[in-house]
Amino acid sequence: LGCILYQMIYGRPPFGHLNLYAKLQAIANPKHEIDIPDAPLASDDAIDCLRGCLQREPSARPDIEALLHHRFLEPPVTTTPDLTV
């Protein structure tokens, strides 16, 4: 999910700027940090969800229950006035 969110926010995959050899090394290297630049059109909640999903350690990533209740995927509900006549 993290790579898909990254692609949706930045228009490229997390390692899209690297050539094939560098990309393979970066993916395998736990010390390589994924660049998450400013994204003016993305909400803070979207970036927070993205950061969680891109954790290298799988146990540090949000599970499905946490994702389903994340502010990005479950935004506050706004009410609309009743317009029935």
C-alpha positions as CSV (number, residue, x, y, z in Angstrom):
1,L,0.0,0.0,0.0
2,G,2.9,2.4,0.8
3,C,4.2,2.2,-2.8
4,I,0.8,2.8,-4.2
5,L,0.2,5.8,-2.0
6,Y,3.6,7.2,-2.9
7,Q,2.8,6.8,-6.6
8,M,-0.5,8.6,-6.1
9,I,1.0,11.5,-4.2
10,Y,4.3,12.0,-6.1
11,G,3.5,10.5,-9.5
12,R,6.4,8.0,-9.3
13,P,7.4,5.0,-7.1
14,P,9.6,5.6,-4.1
15,F,12.7,4.5,-5.9
16,G,11.7,5.7,-9.3
17,H,14.5,8.2,-9.5
18,L,17.2,5.5,-9.3
19,N,18.6,3.4,-12.0
20,L,17.9,-0.4,-11.8
21,Y,21.1,-1.3,-10.0
22,A,20.9,1.5,-7.5
23,K,17.2,0.8,-7.0
24,L,17.9,-2.9,-6.1
25,Q,20.6,-1.8,-3.7
26,A,18.3,0.8,-2.0
27,I,15.4,-1.6,-1.6
28,A,17.7,-4.2,0.0
29,N,19.5,-1.6,2.2
30,P,17.7,-1.0,5.5
31,K,19.8,2.1,6.1
32,H,18.5,3.8,2.9
33,E,15.9,6.3,3.8
34,I,12.9,6.8,1.4
35,D,12.6,10.4,0.4
36,I,9.3,12.0,1.4
37,P,9.4,15.5,0.0
38,D,6.8,18.2,0.6
39,A,3.6,17.5,-1.3
40,P,1.5,20.7,-1.4
41,L,-1.6,18.8,-2.6
42,A,-1.4,16.0,-0.1
43,S,-2.9,16.3,3.4
44,D,-0.9,15.8,6.5
45,D,-3.0,12.7,7.1
46,A,-2.1,11.3,3.7
47,I,1.6,11.8,4.4
48,D,1.3,10.3,7.9
49,C,-0.4,7.2,6.4
50,L,2.3,7.0,3.7
51,R,5.1,7.1,6.3
52,G,3.4,4.4,8.3
53,C,3.0,2.1,5.3
54,L,6.6,2.6,4.2
55,Q,8.2,1.5,7.5
56,R,11.0,-1.0,6.6
57,E,10.2,-3.2,9.6
58,P,6.9,-5.0,8.8
59,S,5.9,-5.1,12.5
60,A,6.2,-1.3,12.6
61,R,3.6,-0.8,9.8
62,P,0.0,-0.3,10.6
63,D,-2.1,-3.4,10.4
64,I,-5.4,-3.5,8.4
65,E,-7.5,-2.5,11.5
66,A,-5.3,0.6,12.1
67,L,-5.4,1.5,8.4
68,L,-9.1,1.3,8.2
69,H,-9.4,3.7,11.2
70,H,-6.6,6.1,10.0
71,R,-7.7,9.7,9.6
72,F,-6.7,9.6,5.9
73,L,-8.9,6.6,5.1
74,E,-11.7,7.5,7.5
75,P,-12.0,11.3,7.5
76,P,-14.4,13.0,9.8
77,V,-18.0,12.9,8.7
78,T,-19.6,16.3,8.0
79,T,-23.4,16.6,8.2
80,T,-25.5,18.3,5.5
81,P,-28.7,20.1,6.2
82,D,-31.9,18.2,5.7
83,L,-33.4,19.6,2.5
84,T,-36.6,17.5,2.3
85,V,-39.7,19.5,1.8
